[in-house]
Amino acid sequence: MADSPLILPADGRQSETALAVQRGVCRLMRAHGFSVITEFTLATGRRADVFGVRQDGFIWIVEIKSSLADYRADQKWPEYRDYCDRFCFAIPLEMDAAIIPPEAGLVVADQYGAEIVRLTQDHPLHASRRKAVTLQFGRAAAARLHGLYDP
């Protein structure tokens, strides 16, 4: 039993395509030294699809768009910039990258991995915001981990 992989229940908010992109993005971010959590709720109540913190405190938010309709229905993305040093969209391989605004970074992903297509200039967070968001990240990650052991 100890060798069995941990299977987390789907929360029902993401499509299969979005889940595949999420997995690839998380793998990419971990390869770049980030610890990540998904569906991270910011102080505004908005949820970042993938939120990562690097050892040096650098924060990266990735917003997943699984289709053109998903992108068009969601124009809240500029609000995420106030909570990260770097912001990118992630899209599936078959989606047209031309719809993503040039002022946002771009990652293309599938369930196996992801590739950074475009980075934009990073916008360093104010130290007090960084501290608050990093503390919130740590508390959210610890609560999720504990929830796995003691639901």
Contacts in CASP RR format, 6 or more apart in sequence:
PFRMAT RR
TARGET T0000
AUTHOR 0000-0000-0000
METHOD contacts of the structure
MODEL  1
MADSPLILPADGRQSETALAVQRGVCRLMRAHGFSVITEFTLATGRRADV
FGVRQDGFIWIVEIKSSLADYRADQKWPEYRDYCDRFCFAIPLEMDAAII
PPEAGLVVADQYGAEIVRLTQDHPLHASRRKAVTLQFGRAAAARLHGLYD
P
6 148 0 8 1.000
8 148 0 8 1.000
10 19 0 8 1.000
11 39 0 8 1.000
13 39 0 8 1.000
14 22 0 8 1.000
14 64 0 8 1.000
14 66 0 8 1.000
15 66 0 8 1.000
17 66 0 8 1.000
17 67 0 8 1.000
17 92 0 8 1.000
18 49 0 8 1.000
18 64 0 8 1.000
18 66 0 8 1.000
18 70 0 8 1.000
19 111 0 8 1.000
20 92 0 8 1.000
20 109 0 8 1.000
20 110 0 8 1.000
20 111 0 8 1.000
21 64 0 8 1.000
21 66 0 8 1.000
21 90 0 8 1.000
21 91 0 8 1.000
21 92 0 8 1.000
21 109 0 8 1.000
21 110 0 8 1.000
21 111 0 8 1.000
21 114 0 8 1.000
22 38 0 8 1.000
22 49 0 8 1.000
22 50 0 8 1.000
22 64 0 8 1.000
22 90 0 8 1.000
23 109 0 8 1.000
23 111 0 8 1.000
23 112 0 8 1.000
23 113 0 8 1.000
24 109 0 8 1.000
24 110 0 8 1.000
24 111 0 8 1.000
24 112 0 8 1.000
24 113 0 8 1.000
24 114 0 8 1.000
25 49 0 8 1.000
25 50 0 8 1.000
25 62 0 8 1.000
25 64 0 8 1.000
25 90 0 8 1.000
25 107 0 8 1.000
25 109 0 8 1.000
25 113 0 8 1.000
25 114 0 8 1.000
26 36 0 8 1.000
26 38 0 8 1.000
26 50 0 8 1.000
27 112 0 8 1.000
27 113 0 8 1.000
27 114 0 8 1.000
28 107 0 8 1.000
28 109 0 8 1.000
28 113 0 8 1.000
28 114 0 8 1.000
28 115 0 8 1.000
28 116 0 8 1.000
29 36 0 8 1.000
29 50 0 8 1.000
29 52 0 8 1.000
29 60 0 8 1.000
29 62 0 8 1.000
30 36 0 8 1.000
32 54 0 8 1.000
33 54 0 8 1.000
33 55 0 8 1.000
34 52 0 8 1.000
34 53 0 8 1.000
34 54 0 8 1.000
34 60 0 8 1.000
35 52 0 8 1.000
35 53 0 8 1.000
35 54 0 8 1.000
35 141 0 8 1.000
36 50 0 8 1.000
36 51 0 8 1.000
36 52 0 8 1.000
37 50 0 8 1.000
37 51 0 8 1.000
37 52 0 8 1.000
37 137 0 8 1.000
37 140 0 8 1.000
37 141 0 8 1.000
37 144 0 8 1.000
38 49 0 8 1.000
38 50 0 8 1.000
38 51 0 8 1.000
39 47 0 8 1.000
39 48 0 8 1.000
39 49 0 8 1.000
40 47 0 8 1.000
40 48 0 8 1.000
40 50 0 8 1.000
40 51 0 8 1.000
40 137 0 8 1.000
40 140 0 8 1.000
41 47 0 8 1.000
41 48 0 8 1.000
41 140 0 8 1.000
42 48 0 8 1.000
42 80 0 8 1.000
42 83 0 8 1.000
42 133 0 8 1.000
42 136 0 8 1.000
43 83 0 8 1.000
43 132 0 8 1.000
43 133 0 8 1.000
43 136 0 8 1.000
44 79 0 8 1.000
46 76 0 8 1.000
46 79 0 8 1.000
46 80 0 8 1.000
48 61 0 8 1.000
48 62 0 8 1.000
48 63 0 8 1.000
48 80 0 8 1.000
48 83 0 8 1.000
48 84 0 8 1.000
49 61 0 8 1.000
49 62 0 8 1.000
49 63 0 8 1.000
49 64 0 8 1.000
49 90 0 8 1.000
50 61 0 8 1.000
50 62 0 8 1.000
50 64 0 8 1.000
50 90 0 8 1.000
51 59 0 8 1.000
51 60 0 8 1.000
51 61 0 8 1.000
51 84 0 8 1.000
51 137 0 8 1.000
52 59 0 8 1.000
52 60 0 8 1.000
52 61 0 8 1.000
52 137 0 8 1.000
53 59 0 8 1.000
53 60 0 8 1.000
53 134 0 8 1.000
53 137 0 8 1.000
54 60 0 8 1.000
57 130 0 8 1.000
57 134 0 8 1.000
58 85 0 8 1.000
58 86 0 8 1.000
58 122 0 8 1.000
59 83 0 8 1.000
59 84 0 8 1.000
59 85 0 8 1.000
59 86 0 8 1.000
59 125 0 8 1.000
59 130 0 8 1.000
59 133 0 8 1.000
59 134 0 8 1.000
60 84 0 8 1.000
60 85 0 8 1.000
60 86 0 8 1.000
60 87 0 8 1.000
60 88 0 8 1.000
61 80 0 8 1.000
61 83 0 8 1.000
61 84 0 8 1.000
61 86 0 8 1.000
61 87 0 8 1.000
61 88 0 8 1.000
62 87 0 8 1.000
62 88 0 8 1.000
62 89 0 8 1.000
62 90 0 8 1.000
62 107 0 8 1.000
63 74 0 8 1.000
63 77 0 8 1.000
63 80 0 8 1.000
63 87 0 8 1.000
63 88 0 8 1.000
63 89 0 8 1.000
63 90 0 8 1.000
64 89 0 8 1.000
64 90 0 8 1.000
64 91 0 8 1.000
65 71 0 8 1.000
65 74 0 8 1.000
65 89 0 8 1.000
65 90 0 8 1.000
65 91 0 8 1.000
65 95 0 8 1.000
65 100 0 8 1.000
66 91 0 8 1.000
66 92 0 8 1.000
66 95 0 8 1.000
67 95 0 8 1.000
68 95 0 8 1.000
68 96 0 8 1.000
68 99 0 8 1.000
71 89 0 8 1.000
71 99 0 8 1.000
71 100 0 8 1.000
77 87 0 8 1.000
77 89 0 8 1.000
77 104 0 8 1.000
80 87 0 8 1.000
81 87 0 8 1.000
81 123 0 8 1.000
82 129 0 8 1.000
83 125 0 8 1.000
83 129 0 8 1.000
83 133 0 8 1.000
84 123 0 8 1.000
84 125 0 8 1.000
84 133 0 8 1.000
85 122 0 8 1.000
85 123 0 8 1.000
85 124 0 8 1.000
85 125 0 8 1.000
86 105 0 8 1.000
86 119 0 8 1.000
86 120 0 8 1.000
86 122 0 8 1.000
86 123 0 8 1.000
87 104 0 8 1.000
87 105 0 8 1.000
87 120 0 8 1.000
87 123 0 8 1.000
88 104 0 8 1.000
88 105 0 8 1.000
88 106 0 8 1.000
88 107 0 8 1.000
88 116 0 8 1.000
88 119 0 8 1.000
89 100 0 8 1.000
89 104 0 8 1.000
89 105 0 8 1.000
89 106 0 8 1.000
89 107 0 8 1.000
90 106 0 8 1.000
90 107 0 8 1.000
90 108 0 8 1.000
90 109 0 8 1.000
90 114 0 8 1.000
91 97 0 8 1.000
91 100 0 8 1.000
91 106 0 8 1.000
91 107 0 8 1.000
91 108 0 8 1.000
91 109 0 8 1.000
92 108 0 8 1.000
92 109 0 8 1.000
92 110 0 8 1.000
93 108 0 8 1.000
93 109 0 8 1.000
93 110 0 8 1.000
97 106 0 8 1.000
97 108 0 8 1.000
97 117 0 8 1.000
100 106 0 8 1.000
102 118 0 8 1.000
102 120 0 8 1.000
103 120 0 8 1.000
104 120 0 8 1.000
105 117 0 8 1.000
105 118 0 8 1.000
105 119 0 8 1.000
105 120 0 8 1.000
106 116 0 8 1.000
106 117 0 8 1.000
106 118 0 8 1.000
107 114 0 8 1.000
107 115 0 8 1.000
107 116 0 8 1.000
107 117 0 8 1.000
108 114 0 8 1.000
108 115 0 8 1.000
108 117 0 8 1.000
109 115 0 8 1.000
125 133 0 8 1.000
END
